């Protein structure tokens, strides 16, 4: 906390503190820190994780949706993303694969929030989208 207060723009320090808050189960402290940070898909994802810890499924869904939208906007993604990302001249294969994995993880996180909120069809839709992105992932 002291390091983050002295270097509030250091994303690595902020993320380290968020990991501690998550491990301690202190979702309020995590969300409080996140509200002080600039908006981007990474912090929106963390916000979704903390909202999910608090069993606030609509809020978690909103944060995950925000993270997905920001990621899609940043990398010009769509559901045909494997073909498009892997053929992108602006990204290496490793970056493309990482982005596809993150996109799929966000869809699965939102699917979990949907499921816990009783929105089964929405959850199944996100799971199907994630499976198209990473079809050979053992998670499925």
N, C-alpha and C positions, 0 to 999 in steps of 0.2 A: 504494500500500500504506500509506503514511503517512497519507493522508487517510482511508482506510477504518479504520485503527486509531484515529484520533482521532474519527471519526464513524461508528461501526459500524452505526448504525440508519438511515443515509442510503442508501436503496435505489438511488438514481441513481448514487452513488459505487460501491456494490458492483457494480452492473451494468456500469459502465464498466470496473472492474477485471476482471470476468469476460470482457468482450469482449477485453481485452488478453491474458488467459490463453488464451483460445480462439485468438486470432490467433497467439500464440507456441507453441501446441500443448502447453501445460502443463496437462493435464487433472488431474493430482494437486493442483496448487495451486488450481485451480478448485473441485474437490470439497471440498478442505479448507476453503475459504472458505464454501462452501454449507452445510457441516455446522454452521457457527457461526451461521447465519441462521435466523429463524423459518420454520416450514413453511408454504408456500403454493404455488399452482400455478405461479407464475413461477419460483421457485427449484427446484421439482421438474423443471420443463422444462429448466432449465439443467443440472441434475444428469444428466438423460437425455442431453443433448448431450455432456457430458464423458465419461459412461460409454461412449457410442457411439464417441467418439474413442479410447478405450482398448480398443476391440473387445470390451467386456464386454456382449454383446448381451442376456443375461438381465437384467442390472442396468439397462441402458438401458430395456428393456421395463418393468421394475418402476417406474422413475422416471416414464416417460411415462404409465403407467397411473395412478400417483398424481396426476400433474398433471391428467390427464383427469378423474379422479374429483373432485378438488378444484374444478375449473372447473365441472363439471356440478352439483356441490352448491351452489356460490356463486350460479350463475345459473339454477338449476332447469332444466337443459337435458335434452333427449332427442333422439332421432334425427329427430323432426319439428320440430327446432329452428328452421328458417327461419320457419315460420309462427308459432310461439309467440314467438320472440324479437322478430320484427318487429312483432308486435301487442302487445308488453308495454307497459303504461302507465308502467313504471318506468325504461325505457331509451329513449334517443333512437335514431333510425334509424342514426346513425353508430356508436353504441355497440353496437347489435345486430349490425350488419354486421361490426364489428371482432371481436366475440365469436365469431360464426360462423366467421370466418376463422381465429382462433386455435384454435378447437375442431378445425377441419379440419386445420390445420397439425400439431397434436398427434397426430391420428389418422395423418397421413402419416409423421410422425417415428417413431411406434410401428410402423407398417407397415414402415418401413425396417429397424428393429431386428429385427422378426419375420423379414423376408426374409433378412437377413444371418445369422440363427440357423437358417435352413432351415425356418421355420414359414410356408410359402407360403400355406396356406389362411387363417391368421390375418391375414397381410399383405393378402391380397385382400379380406378382410372389412372391414378398416379403410380400405382404399382406396375400397371401395364406399360406406362410410358417409361418408367425406370428400366424395366426388363428389355425394352427395345434398345435402350442406350447401352446396357451392359448385359447382353443376353447370356453370356457364359459365366456370369458371376455366381459363385456357390451360394450366395445369400438366397437366391431364388430356389 
